[in-house]
Amino acid sequence: MYTIYHNPRCKKSRAGLQYVKDRTEDYKVVEYLKNPLTVEDLKLILMRLNKRPFEMIRTQEAIYKSDFKAKNFTDEEWMEIIVEHPKLLKRPIVIKNNTAVWGDPAEEIEKLF
């Protein structure tokens, strides 16, 4: 089963979801803005991505620019910030077993198939 962390209002996320749909029927969509992640969820996702929290921050978001830009936070603090402000999380994220990819561009998802 594939799990895609998705924001339907995001063009890149919609492209990633379509990429998955075109290749399998065995997937689950998690709309993480409606169903917020916990810090533990995020830790697992980051571990599967092999990324640190800041690497998955959308630095073009207004909230990032106004509240977080040019500030130093620990990984734990960044995870709390992402959980509190889920729009900051890059998307889509697709997971298969213990591996995950950030699906931008959508062709990156091919690594899981």
MONORWO-V437415 format. One record per residue. NEAR is the number of other C-alpha atoms within 12 Angstrom. D_FIRST is the distance of its C-alpha to the first C-alpha in Angstrom with 2 decimals. Layout:
near->[NEAR/NEAR]
d_first->[D_FIRST/D_FIRST]
This chain:
near->[19/30/33/37/41/38/29/23/17/20/18/25/32/26/27/36/40/25/29/36/21/17/18/19/15/16/23/20/29/25/25/31/24/16/15/23/27/20/23/16/20/33/24/22/35/33/19/22/29/19/23/24/30/29/20/33/31/25/21/16/18/15/20/23/15/12/16/23/19/11/13/12/18/13/21/19/18/31/32/25/29/38/26/20/27/32/32/33/40/36/41/44/43/43/38/27/17/18/24/30/36/38/34/24/22/28/23/23/35/23/19/28/21]
d_first->[0.00/3.79/6.58/9.93/13.17/15.46/19.14/20.10/23.63/22.78/23.21/21.12/18.21/18.58/18.74/15.50/13.72/15.57/14.60/10.85/12.00/14.32/11.92/9.04/8.79/5.09/5.26/7.30/10.67/12.78/16.39/17.74/21.29/21.16/19.16/20.65/19.18/21.11/22.56/20.38/17.15/18.74/19.80/16.34/15.19/18.45/18.20/14.91/16.67/19.81/21.82/24.56/24.58/27.30/25.45/22.97/25.87/26.75/30.44/31.48/30.85/34.17/33.38/32.78/36.05/38.05/36.87/35.21/36.41/38.56/37.94/36.75/34.16/32.52/28.78/28.80/30.81/28.54/25.55/27.74/28.74/25.21/24.37/27.67/27.31/23.63/24.87/25.69/22.11/21.23/18.43/15.94/13.83/10.36/8.42/6.33/7.53/11.13/11.74/12.18/14.38/16.67/16.38/20.14/20.92/17.82/18.31/17.32/13.63/14.44/14.59/10.83/10.98]
